[in-house]
Amino acid sequence: MSCCASPTTSIAADEVRAQRQRSAYDVASAVLFREILKPLAQGLGPVAEIALGTVADELFVRKTR
């Protein structure tokens, strides 16, 4: 991306946009994983639902440092 007043090129906005898209994709993947396995978790009780949520977060949501 370049500014109309400056000849320099900046990719900061593109990186922020890409990070937001990755975050949205990660959350959608975690939610989908939870929904697919929800019938199994319901059969095993509330502790299984909590464990499933934790596993989904660890598998699909990237931690930023």
Secondary structure, DSSP 4 states (H G I P E B T S, - for coil): -B-TT-S-B--HHHHHHHHHHHHHHHHHHHHHHHHHHHHHHHHH-HHHHHHHHHHHHHHHPPPP-
